[in-house]
Amino acid sequence: MAKRKNPLKDLDAFLKQEAKNFVQPNKVEETTKEESATTYSIDRESNASLDQKEVIKFLSELKIKDSDSFYQVLKSATEKSGLESSENKMLVNTILYLQNKEGWKEAIKDYWS
């Protein structure tokens, strides 16, 4: 009895081989080393610092535990960096929308007035 060929497997193997010829992907370990090398100063007086992984871990835990506090942290950080740019204004508006899904138009009006 003849064995059936699976053209999808053949096509998948061919595409994987061709992709290797075009682009060599970075190893995952290299990107995590670069991410962990980035540090952020929390408090200038205490010289404490966090790396990017710790900041992400803190923010993700805060989002799970108390999403209102999470949004407040993001909004405060955006406000401290300045509200002159359109990106920061859009970010604040998005945060206000997420905090007040029912009355988001009023929340945005109240914030900017």
MMTF fields as JSON, N, C-alpha, C and O atoms, coordinates in Angstrom:
{
  "mmtfVersion": "1.0.0",
  "mmtfProducer": "UNKNOWN",
  "numBonds": 451,
  "numAtoms": 452,
  "numGroups": 113,
  "numChains": 1,
  "numModels": 1,
  "chainsPerModel": [1],
  "groupsPerChain": [113],
  "chainIdList": ["A"],
  "bondAtomList": [4, 2, 8, 6, 12, 10, 16, 14, 20, 18, 24, 22, 28, 26, 32, 30, 36, 34, 40, 38, 44, 42, 48, 46, 52, 50, 56, 54, 60, 58, 64, 62, 68, 66, 72, 70, 76, 74, 80, 78, 84, 82, 88, 86, 92, 90, 96, 94, 100, 98, 104, 102, 108, 106, 112, 110, 116, 114, 120, 118, 124, 122, 128, 126, 132, 130, 136, 134, 140, 138, 144, 142, 148, 146, 152, 150, 156, 154, 160, 158, 164, 162, 168, 166, 172, 170, 176, 174, 180, 178, 184, 182, 188, 186, 192, 190, 196, 194, 200, 198, 204, 202, 208, 206, 212, 210, 216, 214, 220, 218, 224, 222, 228, 226, 232, 230, 236, 234, 240, 238, 244, 242, 248, 246, 252, 250, 256, 254, 260, 258, 264, 262, 268, 266, 272, 270, 276, 274, 280, 278, 284, 282, 288, 286, 292, 290, 296, 294, 300, 298, 304, 302, 308, 306, 312, 310, 316, 314, 320, 318, 324, 322, 328, 326, 332, 330, 336, 334, 340, 338, 344, 342, 348, 346, 352, 350, 356, 354, 360, 358, 364, 362, 368, 366, 372, 370, 376, 374, 380, 378, 384, 382, 388, 386, 392, 390, 396, 394, 400, 398, 404, 402, 408, 406, 412, 410, 416, 414, 420, 418, 424, 422, 428, 426, 432, 430, 436, 434, 440, 438, 444, 442, 448, 446],
  "bondOrderList": [1, 1, 1, 1, 1, 1, 1, 1, 1, 1, 1, 1, 1, 1, 1, 1, 1, 1, 1, 1, 1, 1, 1, 1, 1, 1, 1, 1, 1, 1, 1, 1, 1, 1, 1, 1, 1, 1, 1, 1, 1, 1, 1, 1, 1, 1, 1, 1, 1, 1, 1, 1, 1, 1, 1, 1, 1, 1, 1, 1, 1, 1, 1, 1, 1, 1, 1, 1, 1, 1, 1, 1, 1, 1, 1, 1, 1, 1, 1, 1, 1, 1, 1, 1, 1, 1, 1, 1, 1, 1, 1, 1, 1, 1, 1, 1, 1, 1, 1, 1, 1, 1, 1, 1, 1, 1, 1, 1, 1, 1, 1, 1],
  "groupList": [{"groupName": "MET", "atomNameList": ["N", "CA", "C", "O"], "elementList": ["N", "C", "C", "O"], "formalChargeList": [0, 0, 0, 0], "bondAtomList": [1, 0, 2, 1, 3, 2], "bondOrderList": [1, 1, 2], "singleLetterCode": "M", "chemCompType": "L-PEPTIDE LINKING"}, {"groupName": "ALA", "atomNameList": ["N", "CA", "C", "O"], "elementList": ["N", "C", "C", "O"], "formalChargeList": [0, 0, 0, 0], "bondAtomList": [1, 0, 2, 1, 3, 2], "bondOrderList": [1, 1, 2], "singleLetterCode": "A", "chemCompType": "L-PEPTIDE LINKING"}, {"groupName": "LYS", "atomNameList": ["N", "CA", "C", "O"], "elementList": ["N", "C", "C", "O"], "formalChargeList": [0, 0, 0, 0], "bondAtomList": [1, 0, 2, 1, 3, 2], "bondOrderList": [1, 1, 2], "singleLetterCode": "K", "chemCompType": "L-PEPTIDE LINKING"}, {"groupName": "ARG", "atomNameList": ["N", "CA", "C", "O"], "elementList": ["N", "C", "C", "O"], "formalChargeList": [0, 0, 0, 0], "bondAtomList": [1, 0, 2, 1, 3, 2], "bondOrderList": [1, 1, 2], "singleLetterCode": "R", "chemCompType": "L-PEPTIDE LINKING"}, {"groupName": "ASN", "atomNameList": ["N", "CA", "C", "O"], "elementList": ["N", "C", "C", "O"], "formalChargeList": [0, 0, 0, 0], "bondAtomList": [1, 0, 2, 1, 3, 2], "bondOrderList": [1, 1, 2], "singleLetterCode": "N", "chemCompType": "L-PEPTIDE LINKING"}, {"groupName": "PRO", "atomNameList": ["N", "CA", "C", "O"], "elementList": ["N", "C", "C", "O"], "formalChargeList": [0, 0, 0, 0], "bondAtomList": [1, 0, 2, 1, 3, 2], "bondOrderList": [1, 1, 2], "singleLetterCode": "P", "chemCompType": "L-PEPTIDE LINKING"}, {"groupName": "LEU", "atomNameList": ["N", "CA", "C", "O"], "elementList": ["N", "C", "C", "O"], "formalChargeList": [0, 0, 0, 0], "bondAtomList": [1, 0, 2, 1, 3, 2], "bondOrderList": [1, 1, 2], "singleLetterCode": "L", "chemCompType": "L-PEPTIDE LINKING"}, {"groupName": "ASP", "atomNameList": ["N", "CA", "C", "O"], "elementList": ["N", "C", "C", "O"], "formalChargeList": [0, 0, 0, 0], "bondAtomList": [1, 0, 2, 1, 3, 2], "bondOrderList": [1, 1, 2], "singleLetterCode": "D", "chemCompType": "L-PEPTIDE LINKING"}, {"groupName": "PHE", "atomNameList": ["N", "CA", "C", "O"], "elementList": ["N", "C", "C", "O"], "formalChargeList": [0, 0, 0, 0], "bondAtomList": [1, 0, 2, 1, 3, 2], "bondOrderList": [1, 1, 2], "singleLetterCode": "F", "chemCompType": "L-PEPTIDE LINKING"}, {"groupName": "GLN", "atomNameList": ["N", "CA", "C", "O"], "elementList": ["N", "C", "C", "O"], "formalChargeList": [0, 0, 0, 0], "bondAtomList": [1, 0, 2, 1, 3, 2], "bondOrderList": [1, 1, 2], "singleLetterCode": "Q", "chemCompType": "L-PEPTIDE LINKING"}, {"groupName": "GLU", "atomNameList": ["N", "CA", "C", "O"], "elementList": ["N", "C", "C", "O"], "formalChargeList": [0, 0, 0, 0], "bondAtomList": [1, 0, 2, 1, 3, 2], "bondOrderList": [1, 1, 2], "singleLetterCode": "E", "chemCompType": "L-PEPTIDE LINKING"}, {"groupName": "VAL", "atomNameList": ["N", "CA", "C", "O"], "elementList": ["N", "C", "C", "O"], "formalChargeList": [0, 0, 0, 0], "bondAtomList": [1, 0, 2, 1, 3, 2], "bondOrderList": [1, 1, 2], "singleLetterCode": "V", "chemCompType": "L-PEPTIDE LINKING"}, {"groupName": "THR", "atomNameList": ["N", "CA", "C", "O"], "elementList": ["N", "C", "C", "O"], "formalChargeList": [0, 0, 0, 0], "bondAtomList": [1, 0, 2, 1, 3, 2], "bondOrderList": [1, 1, 2], "singleLetterCode": "T", "chemCompType": "L-PEPTIDE LINKING"}, {"groupName": "SER", "atomNameList": ["N", "CA", "C", "O"], "elementList": ["N", "C", "C", "O"], "formalChargeList": [0, 0, 0, 0], "bondAtomList": [1, 0, 2, 1, 3, 2], "bondOrderList": [1, 1, 2], "singleLetterCode": "S", "chemCompType": "L-PEPTIDE LINKING"}, {"groupName": "TYR", "atomNameList": ["N", "CA", "C", "O"], "elementList": ["N", "C", "C", "O"], "formalChargeList": [0, 0, 0, 0], "bondAtomList": [1, 0, 2, 1, 3, 2], "bondOrderList": [1, 1, 2], "singleLetterCode": "Y", "chemCompType": "L-PEPTIDE LINKING"}, {"groupName": "ILE", "atomNameList": ["N", "CA", "C", "O"], "elementList": ["N", "C", "C", "O"], "formalChargeList": [0, 0, 0, 0], "bondAtomList": [1, 0, 2, 1, 3, 2], "bondOrderList": [1, 1, 2], "singleLetterCode": "I", "chemCompType": "L-PEPTIDE LINKING"}, {"groupName": "GLY", "atomNameList": ["N", "CA", "C", "O"], "elementList": ["N", "C", "C", "O"], "formalChargeList": [0, 0, 0, 0], "bondAtomList": [1, 0, 2, 1, 3, 2], "bondOrderList": [1, 1, 2], "singleLetterCode": "G", "chemCompType": "PEPTIDE LINKING"}, {"groupName": "TRP", "atomNameList": ["N", "CA", "C", "O"], "elementList": ["N", "C", "C", "O"], "formalChargeList": [0, 0, 0, 0], "bondAtomList": [1, 0, 2, 1, 3, 2], "bondOrderList": [1, 1, 2], "singleLetterCode": "W", "chemCompType": "L-PEPTIDE LINKING"}],
  "groupTypeList": [0, 1, 2, 3, 2, 4, 5, 6, 2, 7, 6, 7, 1, 8, 6, 2, 9, 10, 1, 2, 4, 8, 11, 9, 5, 4, 2, 11, 10, 10, 12, 12, 2, 10, 10, 13, 1, 12, 12, 14, 13, 15, 7, 3, 10, 13, 4, 1, 13, 6, 7, 9, 2, 10, 11, 15, 2, 8, 6, 13, 10, 6, 2, 15, 2, 7, 13, 7, 13, 8, 14, 9, 11, 6, 2, 13, 1, 12, 10, 2, 13, 16, 6, 10, 13, 13, 10, 4, 2, 0, 6, 11, 4, 12, 15, 6, 14, 6, 9, 4, 2, 10, 16, 17, 2, 10, 1, 15, 2, 7, 14, 17, 13],
  "groupIdList": [1, 2, 3, 4, 5, 6, 7, 8, 9, 10, 11, 12, 13, 14, 15, 16, 17, 18, 19, 20, 21, 22, 23, 24, 25, 26, 27, 28, 29, 30, 31, 32, 33, 34, 35, 36, 37, 38, 39, 40, 41, 42, 43, 44, 45, 46, 47, 48, 49, 50, 51, 52, 53, 54, 55, 56, 57, 58, 59, 60, 61, 62, 63, 64, 65, 66, 67, 68, 69, 70, 71, 72, 73, 74, 75, 76, 77, 78, 79, 80, 81, 82, 83, 84, 85, 86, 87, 88, 89, 90, 91, 92, 93, 94, 95, 96, 97, 98, 99, 100, 101, 102, 103, 104, 105, 106, 107, 108, 109, 110, 111, 112, 113],
  "secStructList": [7, 7, 7, 7, 7, 7, 2, 2, 2, 2, 2, 2, 2, 2, 2, 2, 2, 2, 2, 2, 2, 2, 7, 7, 7, 7, 7, 2, 2, 2, 2, 2, 2, 2, 2, 2, 2, 7, 3, 3, 3, 3, 3, 6, 6, 6, 6, 3, 3, 3, 3, 2, 2, 2, 2, 2, 2, 2, 2, 2, 2, 2, 2, 2, 2, 7, 2, 2, 2, 2, 2, 2, 2, 2, 2, 2, 2, 2, 2, 2, 2, 7, 1, 7, 1, 2, 2, 2, 2, 2, 2, 2, 2, 2, 2, 2, 2, 2, 2, 7, 1, 1, 1, 2, 2, 2, 2, 2, 2, 2, 2, 2, 7],
  "xCoordList": [0.829, 0.0, 0.883, 1.835, 0.551, 1.354, 1.03, -0.119, 2.046, 1.874, 1.464, 2.052, 0.44, -0.032, 0.911, 1.432, 1.113, 1.938, 1.066, -0.113, 1.646, 0.937, 1.554, 2.642, 0.862, 1.447, 1.618, 2.499, 0.79, 0.944, 2.247, 2.909, 2.61, 3.888, 5.056, 6.03, 4.953, 6.013, 6.13, 7.233, 4.982, 4.981, 5.552, 6.334, 5.156, 5.658, 7.174, 7.866, 7.681, 9.129, 9.847, 10.903, 9.271, 9.867, 9.91, 10.934, 8.792, 8.74, 9.706, 10.329, 9.833, 10.792, 12.213, 13.01, 12.524, 13.862, 14.132, 15.215, 13.156, 13.317, 13.444, 14.212, 12.686, 12.746, 14.138, 14.618, 14.778, 16.133, 17.12, 18.106, 16.858, 17.737, 17.614, 18.578, 16.442, 16.206, 16.62, 17.303, 16.216, 16.414, 16.87, 16.306, 17.881, 18.311, 17.755, 18.21, 16.786, 16.199, 17.191, 18.089, 17.007, 17.836, 17.46, 16.312, 18.435, 18.145, 17.371, 17.579, 16.493, 15.676, 16.554, 16.265, 17.598, 18.489, 19.126, 19.312, 19.461, 20.095, 19.159, 19.595, 17.882, 16.952, 16.682, 16.51, 16.641, 16.403, 17.602, 17.429, 18.802, 19.978, 19.92, 20.256, 19.49, 19.381, 18.315, 18.513, 17.185, 16.104, 16.514, 16.206, 17.207, 17.577, 18.694, 18.896, 19.417, 20.484, 19.943, 20.641, 18.715, 18.114, 17.677, 16.949, 18.119, 17.71, 17.046, 17.309, 16.19, 15.462, 15.685, 15.592, 15.972, 16.158, 14.791, 14.006, 14.506, 13.222, 13.266, 12.406, 14.271, 14.362, 15.802, 16.722, 15.995, 17.358, 18.09, 19.307, 17.36, 18.012, 18.484, 19.536, 17.711, 18.09, 18.957, 19.474, 19.121, 19.906, 19.387, 20.136, 18.118, 17.52, 17.211, 16.876, 17.323, 17.01, 16.342, 16.544, 15.56, 14.886, 15.264, 15.448, 15.378, 15.557, 14.188, 13.166, 14.174, 12.932, 12.023, 10.804, 12.596, 11.787, 11.042, 9.878, 11.702, 11.061, 9.929, 8.887, 10.126, 9.085, 7.874, 6.738, 8.114, 7.022, 6.304, 5.076, 7.054, 6.448, 5.574, 4.449, 6.084, 5.319, 4.03, 2.957, 4.14, 2.963, 1.934, 0.732, 2.39, 1.434, 0.731, -0.461, 1.444, 0.805, -0.172, -1.248, 0.19, -0.699, -1.96, -3.054, -1.819, -2.983, -3.948, -5.164, -3.415, -4.256, -4.948, -6.139, -4.195, -4.74, -5.669, -6.741, -5.27, -6.035, -5.85, -4.904, -6.759, -6.585, -6.709, -6.08, -7.502, -7.593, -6.245, -5.847, -5.551, -4.218, -3.235, -2.383, -3.361, -2.508, -2.663, -1.676, -3.923, -4.172, -3.707, -3.21, -3.861, -3.421, -1.897, -1.388, -1.181, 0.284, 0.685, 1.559, 0.048, 0.36, 0.039, 0.808, -1.11, -1.502, -0.541, -0.15, -0.155, 0.781, 2.135, 2.738, 2.606, 3.895, 3.824, 4.771, 2.701, 2.528, 2.457, 3.041, 1.746, 1.642, 2.998, 3.297, 3.827, 5.148, 6.057, 6.933, 5.856, 6.711, 6.229, 6.907, 5.064, 4.567, 3.417, 3.403, 2.459, 1.274, 1.277, 0.225, 2.443, 2.535, 2.401, 1.838, 2.909, 2.914, 1.558, 0.82, 1.254, -0.022, -0.07, -1.146, 1.085, 1.128, 0.722, -0.033, 1.229, 0.882, -0.584, -1.239, -1.096, -2.518, -3.382, -4.376, -2.993, -3.75, -3.671, -4.655, -2.507, -2.345, -3.233, -3.878, -3.271, -4.13, -5.593, -6.357, -5.99, -7.375, -7.729, -8.837, -6.792, -7.022, -7.164, -8.032, -6.321, -6.404, -7.737, -8.376, -8.158, -9.444, -10.595, -11.553, -10.499, -11.53, -11.582, -12.661, -10.415, -10.37, -10.855, -11.443, -10.612, -11.071, -12.568, -13.21, -13.138, -14.542, -15.245, -15.624, -15.422, -15.988, -17.408, -17.789, -18.19, -19.579, -19.641, -20.349, -18.91, -18.959, -17.637, -17.158, -17.045, -15.698, -15.662, -14.667, -16.726, -16.722, -16.695, -15.961, -17.487, -17.51, -16.178, -15.7, -15.581, -14.297, -13.217, -12.4, -13.21, -12.217, -12.461, -11.517, -13.733, -14.063, -13.636, -13.019, -13.959, -13.614, -12.095, -11.598, -11.374, -9.923, -9.278, -8.419, -9.673, -9.022, -9.561, -9.009, -10.654, -11.162, -10.667, -11.002],
  "yCoordList": [-1.17, 0.0, 1.246, 1.354, 2.161, 3.375, 4.367, 4.514, 5.019, 6.033, 7.348, 7.754, 8.024, 9.29, 10.421, 10.483, 11.298, 12.477, 13.573, 13.681, 14.381, 15.527, 16.784, 17.198, 17.395, 18.571, 19.766, 20.596, 19.865, 20.976, 20.87, 21.877, 19.66, 19.48, 19.817, 20.436, 19.404, 19.711, 21.219, 21.764, 21.888, 23.332, 24.04, 24.981, 23.582, 24.178, 24.034, 24.985, 22.871, 22.643, 23.529, 24.088, 23.657, 24.5, 25.96, 26.628, 26.455, 27.853, 28.13, 29.191, 27.187, 27.36, 27.442, 28.263, 26.589, 26.599, 27.911, 28.481, 28.389, 29.641, 30.83, 31.757, 30.799, 31.89, 31.988, 33.087, 30.863, 30.873, 31.547, 32.134, 31.463, 32.09, 33.611, 34.309, 34.129, 35.573, 36.248, 37.271, 35.688, 36.35, 35.346, 34.259, 35.724, 34.916, 35.561, 36.641, 34.938, 35.565, 35.659, 34.828, 36.7, 36.849, 35.786, 35.347, 35.389, 34.43, 35.126, 36.311, 34.4, 34.963, 35.408, 36.42, 34.686, 35.024, 36.394, 37.123, 36.754, 38.04, 39.2, 40.207, 39.075, 40.167, 40.305, 41.421, 39.193, 39.313, 39.94, 40.637, 39.712, 40.349, 41.855, 42.629, 42.269, 43.697, 44.351, 45.461, 43.674, 44.226, 44.35, 45.35, 43.344, 43.393, 44.396, 44.811, 44.789, 45.764, 47.172, 48.023, 47.427, 48.737, 48.919, 48.086, 50.011, 50.278, 51.634, 52.518, 51.785, 53.027, 53.487, 52.691, 54.748, 55.302, 55.633, 56.357, 55.102, 55.339, 56.614, 57.486, 56.704, 57.832, 58.32, 57.573, 59.549, 60.068, 60.118, 59.944, 60.355, 60.477, 59.129, 59.049, 58.066, 56.77, 55.95, 54.9, 56.423, 55.731, 54.325, 53.472, 54.077, 52.786, 52.734, 53.749, 51.567, 51.434, 50.09, 49.127, 50.045, 48.826, 48.537, 49.457, 47.281, 46.991, 46.854, 46.831, 46.766, 46.774, 45.609, 45.77, 44.456, 43.298, 43.549, 43.172, 44.176, 44.457, 45.463, 45.331, 46.466, 47.464, 46.79, 47.036, 45.946, 45.245, 44.316, 44.23, 43.631, 42.73, 43.523, 43.12, 44.635, 45.47, 45.973, 45.885, 46.498, 47.047, 45.967, 46.199, 44.805, 43.738, 43.241, 42.937, 43.15, 42.75, 43.817, 43.492, 45.08, 46.175, 46.167, 46.408, 45.894, 45.841, 44.744, 44.935, 43.609, 42.488, 42.804, 42.537, 43.375, 43.626, 44.83, 44.761, 45.931, 47.172, 47.983, 48.761, 47.792, 48.443, 49.965, 50.674, 50.489, 51.945, 52.547, 53.585, 51.904, 52.377, 52.267, 53.135, 51.202, 51.011, 52.178, 52.754, 52.522, 53.636, 54.959, 55.821, 55.127, 56.356, 56.504, 57.606, 55.4, 55.433, 55.844, 56.691, 55.246, 55.593, 57.054, 57.745, 57.521, 58.908, 59.864, 60.873, 59.567, 60.432, 60.488, 61.556, 59.361, 59.328, 60.142, 60.843, 60.044, 60.815, 62.299, 63.108, 62.664, 64.078, 64.661, 65.806, 63.875, 64.367, 64.573, 65.437, 63.786, 63.947, 65.079, 65.442, 65.636, 66.788, 66.424, 65.358, 67.321, 67.074, 67.907, 68.128, 68.364, 69.184, 68.354, 68.819, 67.146, 66.342, 65.691, 65.394, 65.481, 64.854, 63.399, 62.879, 62.737, 61.354, 61.258, 60.365, 62.191, 62.173, 62.518, 61.947, 63.455, 63.793, 62.593, 62.31, 61.891, 60.717, 59.619, 58.925, 59.465, 58.463, 58.772, 57.874, 60.033, 60.432, 60.198, 59.687, 60.566, 60.342, 58.853, 58.47, 58.028, 56.581, 56.05, 55.22, 56.522, 56.096, 56.528, 55.756, 57.761, 58.241, 57.403, 57.108, 57.029, 56.167, 54.821, 54.336, 54.219, 52.91, 52.967, 52.005, 54.085, 54.232, 54.478, 54.044, 55.154, 55.566, 55.148, 56.001, 53.87, 53.403, 53.9, 54.163, 54.033, 54.484, 55.985, 56.407, 56.787, 58.236, 58.811, 59.79, 58.211, 58.616, 60.017, 60.724, 60.428, 61.773, 62.834, 63.817, 62.64, 63.586, 63.601, 64.659, 62.419, 62.341, 63.105, 63.797, 62.983, 63.692, 65.198, 65.98, 65.604, 67.045, 67.599, 68.663, 66.885, 67.356, 67.449, 68.391, 66.478, 66.478, 67.67, 68.328, 67.959, 69.004, 70.399, 71.373, 70.526, 71.873, 72.379, 73.493],
  "zCoordList": [0.0, 0.0, 0.0, 0.773, -0.867, -1.02, 0.099, 0.517, 0.552, 1.603, 0.95, -0.052, 1.522, 0.964, 1.335, 2.449, 0.391, 0.652, 1.222, 0.885, 2.085, 2.647, 2.033, 2.433, 1.056, 0.393, 1.336, 1.117, 2.378, 3.315, 4.098, 4.347, 4.483, 5.188, 4.274, 4.7, 3.01, 2.047, 1.837, 1.792, 1.707, 1.516, 2.745, 2.617, 3.937, 5.177, 5.276, 5.639, 4.961, 5.002, 3.994, 4.291, 2.8, 1.77, 2.217, 2.074, 2.761, 3.191, 4.337, 4.381, 5.259, 6.35, 5.815, 6.268, 4.855, 4.263, 3.539, 3.667, 2.782, 2.064, 3.016, 2.759, 4.119, 5.086, 5.702, 5.978, 5.917, 6.475, 5.536, 5.981, 4.25, 3.274, 3.28, 2.966, 3.633, 3.617, 4.911, 4.886, 6.038, 7.323, 8.363, 8.494, 9.085, 10.225, 11.488, 11.863, 12.156, 13.343, 14.493, 14.633, 15.321, 16.508, 17.52, 17.592, 18.286, 19.335, 20.449, 20.707, 21.1, 22.17, 23.328, 23.966, 23.603, 24.712, 24.527, 25.501, 23.299, 23.042, 23.36, 23.917, 23.017, 23.285, 24.771, 25.26, 25.505, 26.938, 27.637, 28.637, 27.14, 27.722, 27.509, 28.405, 26.316, 26.025, 26.889, 27.382, 27.077, 27.888, 29.343, 29.992, 29.861, 31.268, 31.525, 32.666, 30.492, 30.669, 30.884, 31.434, 30.458, 30.614, 32.054, 32.594, 32.684, 34.061, 34.136, 33.321, 35.113, 35.313, 36.744, 37.678, 36.915, 38.241, 38.829, 38.216, 40.02, 40.672, 41.488, 41.362, 42.316, 43.221, 43.189, 43.522, 42.796, 42.667, 43.995, 44.039, 45.079, 46.379, 46.919, 47.554, 46.67, 47.226, 46.274, 46.656, 45.029, 44.009, 43.731, 43.255, 44.022, 43.714, 42.224, 41.613, 41.66, 40.248, 39.993, 40.733, 38.955, 38.532, 37.092, 36.294, 36.766, 35.359, 34.707, 35.392, 33.42, 32.655, 33.048, 33.103, 33.318, 33.702, 35.008, 35.143, 35.961, 37.246, 37.085, 37.726, 36.235, 35.985, 35.35, 35.757, 34.356, 33.69, 34.664, 34.65, 35.496, 36.48, 37.45, 37.747, 37.937, 38.867, 38.223, 38.82, 37.009, 36.337, 36.009, 36.137, 35.592, 35.276, 36.527, 36.479, 37.654, 38.913, 39.386, 39.888, 39.232, 39.615, 38.762, 39.271, 37.479, 36.58, 37.013, 36.983, 37.411, 37.839, 39.156, 39.318, 40.102, 41.441, 41.49, 42.092, 40.864, 40.97, 39.695, 39.571, 38.757, 37.453, 37.553, 36.767, 38.497, 38.647, 39.048, 38.521, 39.968, 40.362, 39.2, 39.01, 38.434, 37.264, 36.295, 35.836, 35.987, 35.071, 35.669, 34.946, 36.964, 37.618, 37.533, 37.329, 37.69, 37.571, 36.155, 35.972, 35.166, 33.779, 33.482, 32.812, 33.989, 33.752, 34.444, 33.857, 35.671, 36.402, 35.708, 35.606, 35.238, 34.535, 33.252, 32.898, 32.563, 31.326, 31.623, 30.902, 32.68, 33.06, 33.43, 33.089, 34.13, 34.534, 33.333, 33.357, 32.286, 31.11, 30.21, 29.25, 30.516, 29.768, 28.854, 28.239, 28.776, 27.957, 26.679, 26.078, 26.265, 25.071, 23.798, 22.807, 23.824, 22.594, 22.359, 23.298, 21.102, 20.751, 21.205, 21.502, 21.262, 21.731, 23.193, 23.577, 24.016, 25.436, 25.656, 26.527, 24.862, 24.971, 24.615, 25.283, 23.556, 23.14, 24.2, 24.455, 24.812, 25.856, 27.058, 27.6, 27.477, 28.603, 28.244, 29.064, 27.035, 26.614, 26.606, 26.981, 26.182, 26.179, 27.598, 27.87, 28.494, 29.897, 30.498, 31.213, 30.208, 30.717, 30.164, 30.879, 28.916, 28.326, 29.047, 29.388, 29.278, 29.924, 31.368, 31.864, 32.043, 33.422, 33.495, 34.451, 32.521, 32.556, 31.277, 30.474, 31.077, 29.809, 29.584, 28.443, 30.631, 30.476, 30.184, 29.269, 30.948, 30.788, 30.345, 30.916, 29.331, 28.929, 28.325, 28.477, 27.645, 27.051, 28.14, 28.036, 29.174, 30.295, 31.038, 31.446, 31.212, 31.917, 31.159, 31.767, 29.846, 29.04, 29.089, 29.206, 28.998, 29.091, 30.435, 30.501, 31.513, 32.86, 33.053, 33.671, 32.525, 32.701, 32.013, 32.6, 30.784, 30.0, 30.267, 29.755, 31.076, 31.377, 32.714, 33.115]
}
